[in-house]
Amino acid sequence: MSHLDTELRLLNEDILELMYKVISQLEKCKKALLEFDIELAEDINLNEKRVDAMELSIDRHCENILALFNPVAIDLRFVLAAIKINSDLERLGDHANSIAKYLMEFGESIDSDLIKKMEVDVMFDNSIEMLHHVSNAFINEDTIQARKVFSMDKTLNKIHKESSARIKKISEDKDVDLQVLLYLFSIISKLERVGDLSKNTAEEIVFFIEAKVLKHKKDQSVK
């Protein structure tokens, strides 16, 4: 195995480790919200520093590979994809951390019925499943798995789009705390961004494998 092959393998492992960390952060967010676990939310906040450190380390690794080994063809595509995936994963971690901060700031449990009416639980489930598809696609170099993310992102966008109307309807009940609805809307907005970033990551995986830039194509459906 050449020095370049060794560095690419290590880079692959680092990216995958960061993916797992971000998935774990999002899964903890869901649990912290549904069970109102402030200690878990604080744990997410503490782990954000580790996510940031991993992102910086991977970024330096990519720069070193480009500078020292001058990769070409598929090796170059992998490094370029890794740079963008790394950035998107760090931003995914930021959104998970922001949700945890919302829970810590709010300071009290949120009615599970409201969570279901706003479909926040559905958004969490979809977001987490999307990231699992992304990680499996990355491990197996499977573009079919990566493309599953695109249709799932539409579900998140739909819930986000409909959330304002739902808030208006729910707020007609005078007993509902508007502050709670605003916190849930903030979480929905973060999860919508999680979906976008997961889709971006899936696109980079396809770019690496197929040398296609899907973001400039109109049809992103599974064929």
matplotlib code that plots the C-alpha trace (Angstrom):
import matplotlib.pyplot as plt

x = [0.0, 1.4, 1.7, -1.2, -3.4, -2.6, -3.5, -6.8, -7.7, -7.1, -9.1, -12.0, -11.9, -11.8, -14.8, -16.8, -16.0, -17.2, -20.4, -21.1, -20.4, -22.9, -25.6, -25.1, -25.5, -28.8, -30.1, -29.3, -31.3, -34.4, -34.1, -33.4, -36.5, -38.9, -37.8, -36.8, -33.3, -31.3, -28.2, -28.2, -28.6, -25.6, -23.7, -24.5, -23.2, -19.9, -19.4, -19.8, -16.2, -15.0, -17.0, -15.3, -11.8, -12.4, -13.5, -10.3, -8.2, -9.8, -9.5, -5.8, -5.5, -7.1, -4.8, -1.7, -2.8, -3.4, 0.0, 2.1, 0.7, -1.0, -3.8, -5.5, -8.7, -10.9, -8.4, -8.7, -12.5, -12.5, -10.4, -12.5, -15.7, -14.2, -13.5, -17.2, -18.6, -16.4, -17.8, -21.4, -20.9, -19.6, -22.6, -24.9, -23.2, -23.8, -27.6, -27.7, -26.0, -28.4, -31.4, -29.8, -29.3, -33.0, -33.9, -31.6, -32.9, -36.5, -36.0, -39.2, -40.7, -42.8, -46.2, -45.7, -49.1, -47.7, -44.5, -46.7, -49.0, -46.0, -44.5, -41.2, -40.8, -41.3, -38.6, -36.2, -36.9, -36.4, -33.3, -31.6, -32.6, -31.2, -27.9, -27.8, -28.4, -25.5, -23.1, -24.0, -23.6, -20.2, -19.1, -20.3, -19.8, -23.4, -25.1, -28.5, -28.4, -27.2, -30.1, -32.6, -31.9, -33.3, -36.9, -36.7, -35.6, -38.8, -40.7, -38.7, -39.3, -43.0, -43.3, -41.3, -43.4, -46.7, -45.4, -46.6, -50.1, -50.1, -48.8, -51.6, -54.2, -52.8, -52.4, -56.2, -56.3, -55.7, -54.2, -51.3, -48.1, -46.9, -43.3, -43.5, -44.6, -41.8, -39.2, -40.7, -40.7, -37.0, -36.3, -38.2, -36.1, -32.9, -34.1, -35.0, -31.4, -30.2, -32.0, -30.4, -26.9, -27.6, -28.7, -25.5, -23.4, -25.2, -24.5, -20.8, -20.8, -22.3, -19.8, -17.0, -18.3, -19.8, -18.0, -21.4, -22.4, -26.1, -26.8, -26.8, -29.3, -33.0, -34.0, -32.6, -35.0, -34.0, -33.8]
y = [0.0, 3.4, 6.4, 8.0, 5.0, 4.9, 8.6, 8.1, 5.2, 7.2, 10.1, 7.8, 6.5, 10.0, 11.1, 8.0, 8.7, 12.2, 11.0, 8.6, 11.4, 13.7, 11.0, 10.3, 14.0, 14.1, 10.9, 12.4, 15.5, 13.5, 11.7, 14.9, 16.6, 13.6, 12.8, 16.4, 15.2, 18.4, 16.4, 14.8, 18.3, 19.5, 16.4, 17.4, 20.9, 19.5, 17.1, 19.9, 20.9, 17.4, 17.7, 21.0, 19.6, 16.6, 18.9, 21.0, 17.9, 16.4, 19.8, 19.8, 16.2, 17.0, 20.0, 17.8, 15.1, 17.7, 19.4, 16.3, 13.7, 15.6, 13.1, 12.7, 11.2, 9.3, 10.0, 13.7, 13.5, 11.7, 14.4, 17.2, 15.4, 14.8, 18.6, 19.4, 16.5, 17.5, 21.1, 19.9, 17.4, 20.2, 22.3, 19.4, 19.2, 22.9, 22.4, 19.5, 21.7, 24.6, 22.3, 21.2, 24.8, 25.5, 22.8, 24.1, 27.7, 26.6, 24.8, 22.7, 19.7, 20.2, 18.5, 15.4, 16.1, 19.4, 17.7, 15.2, 17.9, 19.8, 16.6, 17.3, 13.6, 12.7, 15.2, 13.8, 10.2, 11.3, 13.3, 10.4, 7.9, 10.2, 10.3, 6.5, 6.2, 8.7, 6.8, 3.4, 5.0, 6.3, 2.9, 0.9, 3.5, 3.0, 5.7, 4.1, 4.4, 8.0, 8.9, 7.7, 10.9, 13.2, 12.1, 12.0, 15.6, 16.6, 15.3, 17.6, 20.5, 19.9, 19.7, 22.9, 24.7, 23.7, 24.5, 28.2, 27.2, 24.6, 27.1, 29.5, 26.8, 25.4, 29.0, 29.5, 27.4, 30.1, 27.6, 26.9, 28.7, 30.6, 30.4, 26.6, 26.8, 29.2, 26.8, 24.0, 26.1, 26.8, 23.1, 22.4, 25.0, 23.4, 20.0, 21.3, 22.5, 19.1, 17.6, 20.0, 19.3, 15.5, 15.9, 17.9, 15.1, 12.5, 14.6, 14.7, 10.9, 10.5, 13.0, 11.0, 7.7, 8.8, 12.1, 13.8, 17.1, 16.5, 19.9, 21.3, 18.7, 19.3, 15.6, 14.1, 11.3, 7.6, 5.9]
z = [0.0, -1.0, 1.4, -0.4, 0.0, 3.7, 4.1, 2.2, 4.3, 7.5, 6.1, 5.3, 8.9, 10.3, 8.2, 9.3, 13.0, 12.7, 11.0, 13.9, 16.4, 14.6, 14.4, 18.1, 18.9, 16.9, 18.5, 22.0, 21.0, 20.2, 23.5, 25.5, 24.0, 24.4, 27.9, 28.9, 29.9, 30.7, 31.6, 28.2, 26.5, 28.5, 27.3, 23.7, 24.4, 25.8, 22.9, 20.4, 21.2, 20.2, 16.9, 16.2, 17.0, 14.7, 11.9, 12.2, 12.2, 9.1, 7.3, 8.0, 6.9, 3.6, 3.1, 3.8, 1.3, -1.4, -0.7, -0.2, -2.6, -5.4, -5.8, -9.2, -10.6, -8.1, -5.3, -5.9, -6.0, -2.7, -1.0, -2.5, -1.4, 2.1, 2.5, 1.8, 3.8, 6.7, 6.6, 6.4, 9.3, 11.5, 10.7, 11.4, 14.8, 15.3, 14.7, 17.1, 19.7, 19.0, 19.7, 23.0, 23.9, 23.2, 25.7, 28.3, 27.9, 28.0, 31.2, 31.3, 29.6, 26.4, 26.1, 24.0, 22.3, 21.0, 19.8, 17.8, 16.4, 15.1, 13.8, 15.5, 16.3, 12.7, 11.7, 14.2, 12.9, 9.3, 10.0, 11.9, 9.2, 6.5, 8.3, 8.7, 4.9, 4.4, 6.6, 4.9, 1.5, 2.5, 3.9, 1.0, -1.8, -2.6, -4.6, -4.5, -0.7, -1.0, -3.3, -0.8, 1.2, -1.5, -1.3, 2.5, 2.6, 0.8, 3.9, 6.2, 3.9, 3.8, 7.6, 7.9, 5.3, 7.0, 10.5, 10.5, 9.7, 12.4, 14.9, 14.0, 14.4, 17.7, 19.1, 18.9, 22.1, 24.7, 27.1, 24.8, 25.7, 22.6, 23.8, 23.6, 20.0, 19.2, 20.7, 18.6, 15.5, 16.2, 16.5, 13.3, 11.4, 12.7, 11.6, 8.2, 7.9, 9.1, 6.1, 3.7, 5.0, 4.9, 1.3, 0.5, 2.0, -0.1, -3.2, -2.4, -2.0, -5.4, -6.8, -5.4, -6.8, -10.1, -10.8, -11.0, -9.5, -8.8, -7.3, -10.9, -12.2, -11.9, -11.5, -8.3, -8.0, -7.6, -10.9]

ax = plt.figure().add_subplot(projection="3d")
ax.plot(x, y, z, "-o")
ax.set_aspect("equal")
plt.show()
